[in-house]
Amino acid sequence: MYLDISQDSFDLPLSTGPGVDKELGQRLEAVLFPDRATVFAILDGGRVPGLPEKLVAQGVLHVCLFSGDMAEDAGEAAPWLAQMQPDTPLLRQMFCDVPDDAAGVHGLMRAGAGIVIRSGLDMDTLRRHLRRFLRVEDSTGRTYFFRFWEPDAAAVYFRAIAPRADVAHRWMYPRDAAPLEAIVIPTWLDGVGLTQVCPGPVPDQTPELRGAFALAAEETDALRDLQWRRDKAQLAERLARTFPDAVDALADELPAVVSAMVDRMVGLGFWRRDMLFTFCAWAVHYGPDVLDSDPDGLIAAALARPDPVEDRFADVSARMKVLERDYLAREATLG
């Protein structure tokens, strides 16, 4: 492996609110500031409301990663490179979480505000290095915009490239400059904690650093799988907001119920999110086997037909109304 990757919970997320100590804590500060006074953070303006204004108000040296038309088109959603100190409020907020704090007033960890980079480079040199990764080609040659500062995506991506000497070297060893010391990623989806990415063993032969920056098929698959898991998590969160009592009754089983139902329905051709939400809502209210509970087998027959998904969904919905009235409600009462 050409990247040294470690993960620890670090008792995250940090607490916040009135009366709470607003320091990073000894362990986290030791990771972020082991031997220097500042670190850099890449913050996503789309996930931190009013980010440029907050950076100015907190006296943080910052610069947009984008330039020209790209910066103008992104507007407030652009990513910003910022130089942080241990007492910078925004830095601590990256590791805090407050439920139902949609505006990110107190905590930004759940929102995936960004990542931290330990480096002795000056801001201009680091920005120039990072901008080389903004556009990426996939294995088919198509070009994409790469949001590598999204924390959960960054953790998945760097694990995927760890065996690739050329790509790992390209990330951690800027041209004609000192290597990056570490990329520190506050993760949420795959477990709340901190992932640290450091340079690993230097290859015997320094890899060629020229040419287009590209994603291998394995890396694309890893990021696609992350998005799939993220979609399921968002669906589960929506169900919890919409049906709090029914979801509370499931306790910790909701993710598994959602995942199983979504996998089954997608396998039958149902990709639309509104349809998947409805299927999962039935599972939440009537159990994960609800679609197999039709005593006459009409739902199974409708799902198996080679008709358009809209027609099949309409037939299943109509049948569910009958079952909810005549069968499922009675079963729930008897149960």
C-alpha positions as a LaTeX table, in Angstrom:
\begin{tabular}{lrrr}
\hline
Residue & $x$ (\AA) & $y$ (\AA) & $z$ (\AA) \\
\hline
Met1 & 0.00 & 0.00 & 0.00 \\
Tyr2 & 1.33 & 3.43 & $-0.92$ \\
Leu3 & $-0.88$ & 5.33 & 1.52 \\
Asp4 & $-0.88$ & 4.86 & 5.28 \\
Ile5 & $-4.57$ & 5.02 & 6.26 \\
Ser6 & $-5.90$ & 4.80 & 9.80 \\
Gln7 & $-9.29$ & 5.36 & 11.40 \\
Asp8 & $-10.37$ & 6.18 & 14.95 \\
Ser9 & $-13.59$ & 7.39 & 16.53 \\
Phe10 & $-11.82$ & 10.11 & 18.60 \\
Asp11 & $-15.07$ & 10.35 & 20.59 \\
Leu12 & $-16.62$ & 12.29 & 17.73 \\
Pro13 & $-18.76$ & 14.21 & 17.16 \\
Leu14 & $-17.70$ & 16.89 & 19.60 \\
Ser15 & $-20.34$ & 18.38 & 21.85 \\
Thr16 & $-21.42$ & 21.96 & 21.43 \\
Gly17 & $-23.92$ & 24.41 & 22.80 \\
Pro18 & $-24.14$ & 26.72 & 25.83 \\
Gly19 & $-21.70$ & 25.90 & 28.59 \\
Val20 & $-19.65$ & 23.47 & 26.50 \\
Asp21 & $-15.89$ & 23.94 & 26.23 \\
Lys22 & $-15.17$ & 25.22 & 22.73 \\
Glu23 & $-11.76$ & 23.57 & 22.38 \\
Leu24 & $-10.80$ & 20.71 & 20.09 \\
Gly25 & $-9.66$ & 18.48 & 22.92 \\
Gln26 & $-6.17$ & 17.11 & 23.46 \\
Arg27 & $-6.44$ & 14.02 & 21.24 \\
Leu28 & $-7.96$ & 15.78 & 18.24 \\
Glu29 & $-5.63$ & 18.76 & 18.53 \\
Ala30 & $-2.64$ & 16.41 & 18.69 \\
Val31 & $-3.73$ & 14.85 & 15.39 \\
Leu32 & $-4.41$ & 18.12 & 13.63 \\
Phe33 & $-1.53$ & 20.16 & 15.06 \\
Pro34 & 1.25 & 17.75 & 16.02 \\
Asp35 & 4.10 & 20.10 & 15.19 \\
Arg36 & 2.72 & 23.22 & 13.51 \\
Ala37 & 0.56 & 26.21 & 14.34 \\
Thr38 & $-1.85$ & 26.05 & 11.38 \\
Val39 & $-3.55$ & 23.56 & 9.07 \\
Phe40 & $-5.53$ & 23.97 & 5.89 \\
Ala41 & $-9.17$ & 23.03 & 5.44 \\
Ile42 & $-11.12$ & 22.67 & 2.21 \\
Leu43 & $-14.65$ & 23.77 & 3.01 \\
Asp44 & $-17.70$ & 23.34 & 0.79 \\
Gly45 & $-19.67$ & 26.56 & 0.43 \\
Gly46 & $-22.69$ & 24.54 & $-0.57$ \\
Arg47 & $-22.72$ & 22.81 & 2.83 \\
Val48 & $-21.70$ & 25.73 & 5.03 \\
Pro49 & $-24.23$ & 28.56 & 4.67 \\
Gly50 & $-22.59$ & 31.97 & 4.42 \\
Leu51 & $-19.10$ & 30.43 & 4.32 \\
Pro52 & $-17.18$ & 33.36 & 2.76 \\
Glu53 & $-18.71$ & 35.76 & 5.27 \\
Lys54 & $-17.88$ & 33.44 & 8.18 \\
Leu55 & $-14.27$ & 33.14 & 7.03 \\
Val56 & $-13.94$ & 36.91 & 6.90 \\
Ala57 & $-15.65$ & 37.39 & 10.26 \\
Gln58 & $-13.31$ & 34.86 & 11.91 \\
Gly59 & $-10.22$ & 36.43 & 10.37 \\
Val60 & $-9.31$ & 33.28 & 8.43 \\
Leu61 & $-6.94$ & 33.53 & 5.48 \\
His62 & $-8.79$ & 31.91 & 2.56 \\
Val63 & $-8.93$ & 31.58 & $-1.20$ \\
Cys64 & $-11.42$ & 29.92 & $-3.55$ \\
Leu65 & $-10.24$ & 26.69 & $-5.17$ \\
Phe66 & $-12.08$ & 27.71 & $-8.31$ \\
Ser67 & $-11.16$ & 30.57 & $-10.58$ \\
Gly68 & $-12.67$ & 32.41 & $-13.53$ \\
Asp69 & $-15.99$ & 31.22 & $-14.91$ \\
Met70 & $-16.01$ & 28.16 & $-12.64$ \\
Ala71 & $-15.92$ & 30.34 & $-9.52$ \\
Glu72 & $-18.60$ & 32.63 & $-10.92$ \\
Asp73 & $-20.87$ & 29.73 & $-11.85$ \\
Ala74 & $-20.46$ & 28.01 & $-8.46$ \\
Gly75 & $-21.20$ & 31.19 & $-6.53$ \\
Glu76 & $-21.71$ & 30.52 & $-2.82$ \\
Ala77 & $-21.42$ & 26.75 & $-3.36$ \\
Ala78 & $-17.72$ & 26.96 & $-4.33$ \\
Pro79 & $-15.02$ & 25.21 & $-2.27$ \\
Trp80 & $-12.64$ & 27.36 & $-0.24$ \\
Leu81 & $-9.11$ & 26.65 & 0.97 \\
Ala82 & $-8.71$ & 28.14 & 4.44 \\
Gln83 & $-5.81$ & 28.34 & 6.87 \\
Met84 & $-7.00$ & 27.33 & 10.33 \\
Gln85 & $-5.65$ & 27.65 & 13.85 \\
Pro86 & $-6.65$ & 25.48 & 16.85 \\
Asp87 & $-9.06$ & 28.14 & 18.12 \\
Thr88 & $-10.75$ & 28.83 & 14.76 \\
Pro89 & $-14.50$ & 28.29 & 15.39 \\
Leu90 & $-15.15$ & 26.86 & 11.91 \\
Leu91 & $-12.48$ & 24.20 & 12.41 \\
Arg92 & $-14.12$ & 22.91 & 15.58 \\
Gln93 & $-17.55$ & 23.00 & 13.92 \\
Met94 & $-16.25$ & 20.57 & 11.29 \\
Phe95 & $-16.11$ & 17.96 & 14.07 \\
Cys96 & $-19.35$ & 18.89 & 15.88 \\
Asp97 & $-22.88$ & 17.70 & 15.30 \\
Val98 & $-26.20$ & 18.93 & 16.59 \\
Pro99 & $-29.33$ & 17.00 & 15.46 \\
Asp100 & $-31.85$ & 19.08 & 13.50 \\
Asp101 & $-29.27$ & 21.85 & 13.03 \\
Ala102 & $-30.01$ & 22.13 & 9.32 \\
Ala103 & $-28.46$ & 25.59 & 9.08 \\
Gly104 & $-25.13$ & 24.35 & 10.41 \\
Val105 & $-25.10$ & 27.03 & 13.09 \\
His106 & $-23.41$ & 24.81 & 15.68 \\
Gly107 & $-22.21$ & 21.61 & 13.99 \\
Leu108 & $-21.08$ & 20.72 & 10.47 \\
Met109 & $-19.89$ & 17.11 & 10.74 \\
Arg110 & $-23.14$ & 15.51 & 9.63 \\
Ala111 & $-23.31$ & 17.92 & 6.67 \\
Gly112 & $-19.86$ & 16.88 & 5.42 \\
Ala113 & $-18.39$ & 20.38 & 5.42 \\
Gly114 & $-14.93$ & 19.41 & 4.20 \\
Ile115 & $-11.54$ & 17.91 & 4.96 \\
Val116 & $-8.32$ & 19.04 & 6.65 \\
Ile117 & $-4.83$ & 18.97 & 5.16 \\
Arg118 & $-1.63$ & 19.07 & 7.22 \\
Ser119 & 1.08 & 20.62 & 5.12 \\
Gly120 & 4.01 & 23.00 & 5.35 \\
Leu121 & 3.24 & 24.41 & 1.90 \\
Asp122 & 2.16 & 28.00 & 1.47 \\
Met123 & $-1.46$ & 28.55 & 0.46 \\
Asp124 & $-0.75$ & 29.39 & $-3.18$ \\
Thr125 & 1.39 & 26.29 & $-3.73$ \\
Leu126 & $-1.16$ & 24.01 & $-2.06$ \\
Arg127 & $-4.02$ & 25.55 & $-4.04$ \\
Arg128 & $-2.12$ & 25.04 & $-7.29$ \\
His129 & $-1.51$ & 21.40 & $-6.37$ \\
Leu130 & $-5.14$ & 20.71 & $-5.44$ \\
Arg131 & $-6.54$ & 22.34 & $-8.56$ \\
Arg132 & $-4.86$ & 19.58 & $-10.62$ \\
Phe133 & $-7.50$ & 17.17 & $-9.28$ \\
Leu134 & $-10.62$ & 19.21 & $-10.02$ \\
Arg135 & $-11.22$ & 17.51 & $-13.37$ \\
Val136 & $-10.90$ & 13.78 & $-13.78$ \\
Glu137 & $-11.35$ & 11.25 & $-16.56$ \\
Asp138 & $-13.00$ & 7.90 & $-16.00$ \\
Ser139 & $-11.88$ & 4.64 & $-17.59$ \\
Thr140 & $-13.90$ & 5.48 & $-20.74$ \\
Gly141 & $-12.25$ & 8.87 & $-21.21$ \\
Arg142 & $-15.24$ & 10.97 & $-20.10$ \\
Thr143 & $-14.36$ & 14.05 & $-18.04$ \\
Tyr144 & $-15.98$ & 14.85 & $-14.71$ \\
Phe145 & $-15.77$ & 17.52 & $-12.03$ \\
Phe146 & $-14.31$ & 15.82 & $-8.93$ \\
Arg147 & $-15.52$ & 16.98 & $-5.48$ \\
Phe148 & $-12.67$ & 15.29 & $-3.63$ \\
Trp149 & $-13.25$ & 17.38 & $-0.47$ \\
Glu150 & $-16.55$ & 15.66 & 0.34 \\
Pro151 & $-15.52$ & 13.71 & 3.47 \\
Asp152 & $-17.25$ & 10.36 & 2.94 \\
Ala153 & $-16.24$ & 10.31 & $-0.72$ \\
Ala154 & $-12.66$ & 11.23 & 0.18 \\
Ala155 & $-12.38$ & 8.38 & 2.69 \\
Val156 & $-13.66$ & 5.86 & 0.15 \\
Tyr157 & $-11.53$ & 7.25 & $-2.68$ \\
Phe158 & $-8.20$ & 7.30 & $-0.84$ \\
Arg159 & $-8.71$ & 3.72 & 0.33 \\
Ala160 & $-9.34$ & 2.75 & $-3.28$ \\
Ile161 & $-6.15$ & 4.37 & $-4.60$ \\
Ala162 & $-3.88$ & 3.16 & $-1.79$ \\
Pro163 & $-2.53$ & 0.25 & $-3.90$ \\
Arg164 & $-1.77$ & 2.53 & $-6.88$ \\
Ala165 & 1.73 & 3.96 & $-6.54$ \\
Asp166 & 1.33 & 6.48 & $-9.35$ \\
Val167 & $-1.91$ & 8.03 & $-8.09$ \\
Ala168 & $-0.96$ & 7.97 & $-4.41$ \\
His169 & 2.36 & 9.63 & $-5.22$ \\
Arg170 & 0.62 & 12.22 & $-7.36$ \\
Trp171 & $-1.64$ & 13.22 & $-4.48$ \\
Met172 & 0.87 & 13.28 & $-1.66$ \\
Tyr173 & 3.92 & 14.65 & $-3.48$ \\
Pro174 & 3.25 & 18.02 & $-5.16$ \\
Arg175 & 5.57 & 19.04 & $-7.97$ \\
Asp176 & 8.81 & 20.61 & $-6.73$ \\
Ala177 & 7.47 & 20.91 & $-3.17$ \\
Ala178 & 7.44 & 19.09 & 0.14 \\
Pro179 & 4.99 & 16.20 & 0.46 \\
Leu180 & 1.66 & 16.56 & 2.20 \\
Glu181 & 1.88 & 15.36 & 5.79 \\
Ala182 & $-1.68$ & 14.11 & 6.12 \\
Ile183 & $-5.23$ & 14.44 & 4.86 \\
Val184 & $-7.62$ & 14.26 & 7.81 \\
Ile185 & $-11.20$ & 13.31 & 7.01 \\
Pro186 & $-14.17$ & 13.54 & 9.41 \\
Thr187 & $-16.42$ & 10.67 & 8.28 \\
Trp188 & $-20.10$ & 10.10 & 8.98 \\
Leu189 & $-21.86$ & 7.61 & 6.70 \\
Asp190 & $-19.59$ & 4.62 & 7.33 \\
Gly191 & $-19.09$ & 5.36 & 11.02 \\
Val192 & $-18.53$ & 8.63 & 12.84 \\
Gly193 & $-14.82$ & 9.18 & 13.29 \\
Leu194 & $-11.62$ & 10.41 & 11.76 \\
Thr195 & $-9.76$ & 8.88 & 8.82 \\
Gln196 & $-6.12$ & 9.91 & 8.40 \\
Val197 & $-4.35$ & 9.51 & 5.09 \\
Cys198 & $-0.55$ & 9.83 & 5.17 \\
Pro199 & 2.18 & 9.12 & 2.60 \\
Gly200 & 3.14 & 5.47 & 2.58 \\
Pro201 & 6.31 & 3.80 & 1.35 \\
Val202 & 7.99 & 5.64 & $-1.51$ \\
Pro203 & 8.09 & 3.42 & $-4.62$ \\
Asp204 & 11.51 & 2.27 & $-5.84$ \\
Gln205 & 10.92 & 4.18 & $-9.05$ \\
Thr206 & 9.21 & 7.58 & $-8.85$ \\
Pro207 & 5.99 & 7.35 & $-10.90$ \\
Glu208 & 5.40 & 9.59 & $-13.89$ \\
Leu209 & 3.22 & 12.51 & $-12.79$ \\
Arg210 & 2.19 & 13.87 & $-16.17$ \\
Gly211 & $-0.95$ & 13.26 & $-18.18$ \\
Ala212 & $-4.64$ & 13.59 & $-17.41$ \\
Phe213 & $-5.76$ & 12.74 & $-13.91$ \\
Ala214 & $-7.96$ & 9.65 & $-14.19$ \\
Leu215 & $-10.14$ & 7.35 & $-12.12$ \\
Ala216 & $-9.68$ & 3.63 & $-12.55$ \\
Ala217 & $-12.77$ & 1.44 & $-12.84$ \\
Glu218 & $-12.29$ & 0.20 & $-9.25$ \\
Glu219 & $-12.32$ & 3.77 & $-7.93$ \\
Thr220 & $-15.40$ & 4.68 & $-9.95$ \\
Asp221 & $-17.15$ & 1.57 & $-8.61$ \\
Ala222 & $-16.22$ & 2.47 & $-5.03$ \\
Leu223 & $-17.62$ & 5.99 & $-5.40$ \\
Arg224 & $-20.76$ & 4.68 & $-7.09$ \\
Asp225 & $-21.29$ & 2.23 & $-4.22$ \\
Leu226 & $-20.87$ & 5.10 & $-1.75$ \\
Gln227 & $-23.54$ & 7.11 & $-3.55$ \\
Trp228 & $-25.85$ & 4.10 & $-3.46$ \\
Arg229 & $-25.39$ & 3.78 & 0.31 \\
Arg230 & $-25.83$ & 7.53 & 0.73 \\
Asp231 & $-29.11$ & 7.43 & $-1.19$ \\
Lys232 & $-30.38$ & 4.67 & 1.09 \\
Ala233 & $-29.35$ & 6.63 & 4.19 \\
Gln234 & $-31.17$ & 9.72 & 2.93 \\
Leu235 & $-34.26$ & 7.63 & 2.25 \\
Ala236 & $-34.13$ & 6.24 & 5.79 \\
Glu237 & $-33.81$ & 9.77 & 7.20 \\
Arg238 & $-36.83$ & 10.90 & 5.20 \\
Leu239 & $-38.85$ & 7.95 & 6.50 \\
Ala240 & $-37.83$ & 8.81 & 10.06 \\
Arg241 & $-39.00$ & 12.39 & 9.63 \\
Thr242 & $-42.27$ & 11.38 & 7.95 \\
Phe243 & $-43.24$ & 8.43 & 10.15 \\
Pro244 & $-41.45$ & 8.95 & 13.49 \\
Asp245 & $-43.66$ & 6.60 & 15.52 \\
Ala246 & $-43.44$ & 3.70 & 13.06 \\
Val247 & $-39.68$ & 4.16 & 12.69 \\
Asp248 & $-39.17$ & 4.29 & 16.47 \\
Ala249 & $-40.85$ & 0.90 & 16.70 \\
Leu250 & $-38.18$ & $-0.52$ & 14.38 \\
Ala251 & $-35.35$ & 0.73 & 16.62 \\
Asp252 & $-32.05$ & 0.02 & 14.83 \\
Glu253 & $-33.57$ & $-2.17$ & 12.11 \\
Leu254 & $-34.53$ & 0.72 & 9.77 \\
Pro255 & $-31.32$ & 0.77 & 7.68 \\
Ala256 & $-31.54$ & $-2.98$ & 7.04 \\
Val257 & $-35.24$ & $-2.77$ & 6.17 \\
Val258 & $-34.63$ & 0.10 & 3.73 \\
Ser259 & $-31.59$ & $-1.54$ & 2.16 \\
Ala260 & $-33.35$ & $-4.86$ & 1.56 \\
Met261 & $-36.47$ & $-3.25$ & 0.09 \\
Val262 & $-34.51$ & $-0.87$ & $-2.16$ \\
Asp263 & $-32.27$ & $-3.66$ & $-3.45$ \\
Arg264 & $-35.27$ & $-5.82$ & $-4.23$ \\
Met265 & $-37.25$ & $-3.09$ & $-5.98$ \\
Val266 & $-34.32$ & $-1.79$ & $-8.01$ \\
Gly267 & $-33.71$ & $-5.35$ & $-9.12$ \\
Leu268 & $-37.29$ & $-5.34$ & $-10.44$ \\
Gly269 & $-36.72$ & $-2.07$ & $-12.31$ \\
Phe270 & $-38.10$ & 0.45 & $-9.83$ \\
Trp271 & $-35.53$ & 3.26 & $-9.75$ \\
Arg272 & $-37.71$ & 6.30 & $-9.06$ \\
Arg273 & $-37.21$ & 7.69 & $-5.58$ \\
Asp274 & $-40.88$ & 8.40 & $-4.98$ \\
Met275 & $-41.71$ & 4.76 & $-5.71$ \\
Leu276 & $-38.87$ & 3.47 & $-3.54$ \\
Phe277 & $-40.05$ & 5.71 & $-0.70$ \\
Thr278 & $-43.55$ & 4.26 & $-0.95$ \\
Phe279 & $-42.30$ & 0.66 & $-0.97$ \\
Cys280 & $-40.14$ & 1.37 & 2.08 \\
Ala281 & $-43.02$ & 3.14 & 3.85 \\
Trp282 & $-45.14$ & $-0.01$ & 3.44 \\
Ala283 & $-42.27$ & $-2.06$ & 4.89 \\
Val284 & $-41.95$ & 0.31 & 7.84 \\
His285 & $-45.67$ & 0.12 & 8.64 \\
Tyr286 & $-46.47$ & $-3.51$ & 7.84 \\
Gly287 & $-43.14$ & $-5.34$ & 8.01 \\
Pro288 & $-40.32$ & $-6.12$ & 5.56 \\
Asp289 & $-42.31$ & $-8.97$ & 3.96 \\
Val290 & $-45.36$ & $-6.83$ & 3.23 \\
Leu291 & $-45.16$ & $-7.37$ & $-0.53$ \\
Asp292 & $-45.33$ & $-11.13$ & 0.02 \\
Ser293 & $-48.31$ & $-10.94$ & 2.35 \\
Asp294 & $-51.02$ & $-10.71$ & $-0.33$ \\
Pro295 & $-53.14$ & $-13.84$ & 0.25 \\
Asp296 & $-54.19$ & $-13.87$ & $-3.41$ \\
Gly297 & $-50.68$ & $-13.28$ & $-4.81$ \\
Leu298 & $-51.77$ & $-10.27$ & $-6.88$ \\
Ile299 & $-48.87$ & $-8.06$ & $-5.77$ \\
Ala300 & $-46.29$ & $-10.70$ & $-6.67$ \\
Ala301 & $-47.94$ & $-11.11$ & $-10.05$ \\
Ala302 & $-47.94$ & $-7.36$ & $-10.71$ \\
Leu303 & $-44.28$ & $-6.99$ & $-9.74$ \\
Ala304 & $-43.25$ & $-9.89$ & $-12.01$ \\
Arg305 & $-45.02$ & $-8.63$ & $-15.15$ \\
Pro306 & $-42.84$ & $-7.22$ & $-17.98$ \\
Asp307 & $-44.96$ & $-4.04$ & $-18.08$ \\
Pro308 & $-43.64$ & $-0.47$ & $-17.59$ \\
Val309 & $-42.80$ & 0.29 & $-13.98$ \\
Glu310 & $-45.46$ & 3.01 & $-13.83$ \\
Asp311 & $-48.19$ & 0.50 & $-14.70$ \\
Arg312 & $-46.90$ & $-2.09$ & $-12.26$ \\
Phe313 & $-46.54$ & 0.48 & $-9.49$ \\
Ala314 & $-50.10$ & 1.71 & $-10.06$ \\
Asp315 & $-51.44$ & $-1.86$ & $-9.81$ \\
Val316 & $-49.43$ & $-2.59$ & $-6.66$ \\
Ser317 & $-50.59$ & 0.68 & $-5.08$ \\
Ala318 & $-54.23$ & $-0.11$ & $-5.85$ \\
Arg319 & $-53.88$ & $-3.58$ & $-4.39$ \\
Met320 & $-52.15$ & $-2.21$ & $-1.27$ \\
Lys321 & $-55.11$ & 0.09 & $-0.65$ \\
Val322 & $-57.38$ & $-2.93$ & $-0.60$ \\
Leu323 & $-55.05$ & $-4.88$ & 1.68 \\
Glu324 & $-54.60$ & $-1.93$ & 4.03 \\
Arg325 & $-58.37$ & $-1.68$ & 4.39 \\
Asp326 & $-59.33$ & $-5.34$ & 4.54 \\
Tyr327 & $-56.29$ & $-7.31$ & 5.66 \\
Leu328 & $-53.17$ & $-5.50$ & 6.86 \\
Ala329 & $-54.99$ & $-3.22$ & 9.32 \\
Arg330 & $-56.71$ & $-6.28$ & 10.85 \\
Glu331 & $-53.41$ & $-8.14$ & 11.09 \\
Ala332 & $-51.78$ & $-5.18$ & 12.82 \\
Thr333 & $-54.67$ & $-4.97$ & 15.29 \\
Leu334 & $-54.56$ & $-8.69$ & 16.04 \\
Gly335 & $-50.80$ & $-8.59$ & 16.36 \\
\hline
\end{tabular}
